[in-house]
Amino acid sequence: MGVEGIGASVVRKEDRRFITGKGRYVDDIKLVGMTHAHFIRSPHAHAKIKSIDTSEAMKMPGVVGVLTGQQVVDDKIGNLICGWAITSKDGTGMKMGAWPAMAPETVRFVGQAVAVVIAETKNQARDAAEAVVVNYEELPAVPDIRAAIAPGAPQLHPEAPGNVIYDWTIGDEAATDAAFKSAANVVSLDITNNRLVPNAMEPRAAIAEYNEPEEHFTLYTTSQNPHVARLVLSAFYNIAQEHKLRVVAPDVGGGFGSKIFIYPEEMVALWASKKVGRPVKWTGDRTEAFLTDAHGRDHLTKAEMAFDKDNKVTGLRVKTYANLGGYMSLFSSSVPTYLYATLLSGQYNIPNIFAEVISVYTNTVPVDAYRGAGRPEASFVVERLMETAARQLKVDPAELRKKNFITQFPHQTPVIMAYDIGDFHASLDAAMKAIDYAGFPARKAKAKSEGKLRGIGISCYIEACGIAPSKAVGSLGAGVGLWESAEVRVNPVGTIEILTGSHSHGQGHETTFCQLIADRLGVPISQVQIVHGDTDKVQFGMGTYGSRSAAVGLTAILKAMEKVEAKAKKIAAHQLEASENDIVIENGEFKVAGTDKSLALPMVALAAYTAHNLPDGMEPGLKEGAFYDPTNFTFPAGAYICEMEVDAGTGKSTFVNFVAADDFGRLINPMIVEGQVHGGLAQGIGQALLEGVVYDSSGQLVTASFMDYTMPRADDLPSFKLSHTTTLCPGNPLGVKGCGEAGAIGASAAVINAITDAIDNNKLEMPATPDRVWHAIHG
Amino acid sequence: MSTVKLTVNGKAVSAEVEDRTLLVHLLRDHLNLTGTHVGCDTSQCGACVVHIDGRAVKSCTVLAGQAAGSNVTTIEGIAKGDELHPMQAAFRDNHGLQCGYCTPGMIMSAIDIVHRHSGNLDEATVRHELEGNICRCTGYHNIVKAVLDAAGRMKVAQAAE
């Protein structure tokens, strides 16, 4: 692998700028003549706007303009869209209500923008916003799923009767019902998957600049996928044509899904920059992040699992209500359907599965993909059912899982997915060994003698990453293709630039992508630069989400590299008067195999650009591009086991141990992979123990700051014990699967299984706060 | 408006600011020291931690005027030329950062933690002391490793001086 090649834990190239304070995030950018935007947001969950009086605000110092939702409509700025069409079981399309960038008539969640003040300074914009008078007529609000589906519930959108967006099914209902009829045992659970706020540490921000003579916009924005942002802003929102809009996502401080979407604030900043003729900057504060970043999860589920007399699973039946909030965010419709129900087979051979998903509108912040996106919810359902079944059937939970593991690949599940490869026994065995599963009963007994409740919980997750191929997702309703593009430029001096449509906002692409080049050419990674996040530089790309950057993005780079290498070999062979089939690449040299003749990469590159002596008919230059569309998803899988101790007197749960055994296929940089797992585990544990959005009955967001919403702190978490088992993904030449979401997908079930084991009460909702645990113990 | 004079990263500076200006905004907006970040509005996240007269302080909870006459050190001021501070090097070597947004505040807090404990730290102490700094990327695992590593490096560096 070499010291910097694939498989080496290379220290990150990008770190130096971050640890010295020289990162360049959107809020760090200042443009000449820049103004500042502050949004006026609805204090009501559901209301009609009777009037907006901006006259006093316009007179305030420094105010450049005050713009309202009606002006957005008048200027024919397009409504926000949801880009994945879902069809209900009755054959009708999803019922999408209109979402204007600022509300002209009706507000449907607390925090929805109704107007914006543009001023010389941020403080002046804030001050003037206080002087804007908005008269509302309050309407009854729908704060959650149960309220949304209640008879006579207030209606949010005329397009969606009963607040139902779609009622979608997957799987064979009749066969599944039959499996339950003939079952020896049936296990059932009611599950709430708690609503979460992604809370990337960098709040969203946007700077828009309009160049009037060129009729050209530039948008600096906190985006995971700047090309998709440009596409949507152009094709659907009528901001500008694509060639007249440059979108730049510079250093981005975390995303976790929340920065996939194109939000009203970016649209308004662009539109306003043309209206006021000055650059416009908006930087969200944390409260705005809570009030406007797409939230995650929020399911109510009834799930049942059927077993035969040998404890083999024969059927799974799931009914889920999903809360999509007040409007349909960009990919919201796909999360509780194709990213959730298609993973309900877990790691198990389940012959019959039927799932129904009903997505509803509520007067809350829109809900969309958050780290894992549907897959954590699916994994939680399956792994809670497995654990519950083991307890009910009085068998060891590890043995029950092993009895039902899929062992033959490829494996076609009843819910679309065709698992390509895996070894679920290997990962569970590795995790059991790491935590000394066999020694647990003795540890539990010892803890009991000390007055403590000890529990152990297993979670065997599977996920689908690198969502693909484009043709397949298109047939399921996706509005975009899910390939990736890359370009490899070898400069005349032999240095290399890699242009990629993937976007790094913490994942370390500037290092891992270089490692591929080091591996192929044997050049140091200091000779390679990764270029990303700018639609003017990179031709196109689909961005980073769904753990797709290695499996799809890096494979696209490999495909472009192969073209570069083929051309370079031709040039070297010509210069060295050898056959191109005899050229091998080693340590940055193009060598004639079996001889001492060689040409260094810079000389090959120079020859390509001077073009004085190229093979007849060859074009000058050394630059190649590739688009890569995978043939299937990848299927990372693994086993997490958590051991916890509960203090019956306080209800406080404490980690004794947390072990993870993941199969991500080939690891490009194990250090970075482990970092991704740590972060994912923290978010999964956060969901299980600490985090949860609370709305009151009127639709006010009670948890709208870090004072009220519990983010995991360092002393809430243990150090993790990680290990890896490996089956190489057959679907891509690198054999990689993706590692970004695994922790968030698998961790929460392990924690809840451990606590419910400790307290011997299976009824416990997330977040399992000391208060909830205490009540679960004492009633 | 007031004129605030203070020392930042060893240089005497002066800025004309509104009285309500916070130290973090003086640093970011007036002095262009954008390494100090704002991650919340309730003094919870710690992305804005700097040193005032050698002590770690959240610069979002200090008015610029209150810092007048003091000696402020930011993330931009802790390396000696090309030589990284041991805490910076430890964060890099232990993969203690991902998106980098919380990192400046983490590093500034961590240096203060090591100083206050005279370098004698264990995992539980580090985790407890980091309560005022939130990271969403790393799960803190490698941050804790980095701080413990740096505590050792800083001891060695101190012994050498």
Chai-1 contact restraints between the chains, C-beta under 6 A:
chainA,res_idxA,chainB,res_idxB,connection_type,confidence,min_distance_angstrom,max_distance_angstrom,comment,restraint_id
A,V11,B,R92,contact,1.0,0.0,6.0,A-B,restraint_1
A,D15,B,R92,contact,1.0,0.0,6.0,A-B,restraint_2
A,F18,B,L97,contact,1.0,0.0,6.0,A-B,restraint_3
A,F18,B,G100,contact,1.0,0.0,6.0,A-B,restraint_4
A,F18,B,T103,contact,1.0,0.0,6.0,A-B,restraint_5
A,I19,B,Q88,contact,1.0,0.0,6.0,A-B,restraint_6
A,I19,B,F91,contact,1.0,0.0,6.0,A-B,restraint_7
A,I19,B,R92,contact,1.0,0.0,6.0,A-B,restraint_8
A,T20,B,A79,contact,1.0,0.0,6.0,A-B,restraint_9
A,G21,B,G35,contact,1.0,0.0,6.0,A-B,restraint_10
A,G21,B,I75,contact,1.0,0.0,6.0,A-B,restraint_11
A,G21,B,E76,contact,1.0,0.0,6.0,A-B,restraint_12
A,G21,B,P104,contact,1.0,0.0,6.0,A-B,restraint_13
A,G23,B,G100,contact,1.0,0.0,6.0,A-B,restraint_14
A,D28,B,T34,contact,1.0,0.0,6.0,A-B,restraint_15
A,N199,B,R136,contact,1.0,0.0,6.0,A-B,restraint_16
A,A200,B,R136,contact,1.0,0.0,6.0,A-B,restraint_17
A,M201,B,G39,contact,1.0,0.0,6.0,A-B,restraint_18
A,M201,B,Y101,contact,1.0,0.0,6.0,A-B,restraint_19
A,M201,B,C102,contact,1.0,0.0,6.0,A-B,restraint_20
A,M201,B,R136,contact,1.0,0.0,6.0,A-B,restraint_21
A,E202,B,Y101,contact,1.0,0.0,6.0,A-B,restraint_22
A,G253,B,C99,contact,1.0,0.0,6.0,A-B,restraint_23
A,G253,B,Y101,contact,1.0,0.0,6.0,A-B,restraint_24
A,G254,B,C99,contact,1.0,0.0,6.0,A-B,restraint_25
A,G254,B,R136,contact,1.0,0.0,6.0,A-B,restraint_26
A,G254,B,C137,contact,1.0,0.0,6.0,A-B,restraint_27
A,D285,B,D41,contact,1.0,0.0,6.0,A-B,restraint_28
A,R286,B,C40,contact,1.0,0.0,6.0,A-B,restraint_29
A,R286,B,D41,contact,1.0,0.0,6.0,A-B,restraint_30
A,H505,B,C99,contact,1.0,0.0,6.0,A-B,restraint_31
A,G506,B,Q98,contact,1.0,0.0,6.0,A-B,restraint_32
A,G506,B,C99,contact,1.0,0.0,6.0,A-B,restraint_33
A,G506,B,C137,contact,1.0,0.0,6.0,A-B,restraint_34
A,M671,B,H95,contact,1.0,0.0,6.0,A-B,restraint_35
A,G675,B,H95,contact,1.0,0.0,6.0,A-B,restraint_36
A,H678,B,T138,contact,1.0,0.0,6.0,A-B,restraint_37
A,H678,B,G139,contact,1.0,0.0,6.0,A-B,restraint_38
A,H678,B,H141,contact,1.0,0.0,6.0,A-B,restraint_39
A,G679,B,C137,contact,1.0,0.0,6.0,A-B,restraint_40
A,G679,B,T138,contact,1.0,0.0,6.0,A-B,restraint_41
A,G679,B,G139,contact,1.0,0.0,6.0,A-B,restraint_42
A,L681,B,G139,contact,1.0,0.0,6.0,A-B,restraint_43
A,A682,B,G139,contact,1.0,0.0,6.0,A-B,restraint_44
A,S705,B,T42,contact,1.0,0.0,6.0,A-B,restraint_45
A,F706,B,C40,contact,1.0,0.0,6.0,A-B,restraint_46
A,F706,B,T42,contact,1.0,0.0,6.0,A-B,restraint_47
A,F706,B,Q44,contact,1.0,0.0,6.0,A-B,restraint_48
A,M707,B,T42,contact,1.0,0.0,6.0,A-B,restraint_49
A,M711,B,I134,contact,1.0,0.0,6.0,A-B,restraint_50
A,R713,B,E131,contact,1.0,0.0,6.0,A-B,restraint_51
A,A714,B,R127,contact,1.0,0.0,6.0,A-B,restraint_52
A,A714,B,L130,contact,1.0,0.0,6.0,A-B,restraint_53
A,A714,B,Y140,contact,1.0,0.0,6.0,A-B,restraint_54
A,D715,B,R127,contact,1.0,0.0,6.0,A-B,restraint_55
A,D715,B,H128,contact,1.0,0.0,6.0,A-B,restraint_56
A,D715,B,E131,contact,1.0,0.0,6.0,A-B,restraint_57
A,L717,B,Y140,contact,1.0,0.0,6.0,A-B,restraint_58
A,S719,B,H141,contact,1.0,0.0,6.0,A-B,restraint_59
A,F720,B,H141,contact,1.0,0.0,6.0,A-B,restraint_60
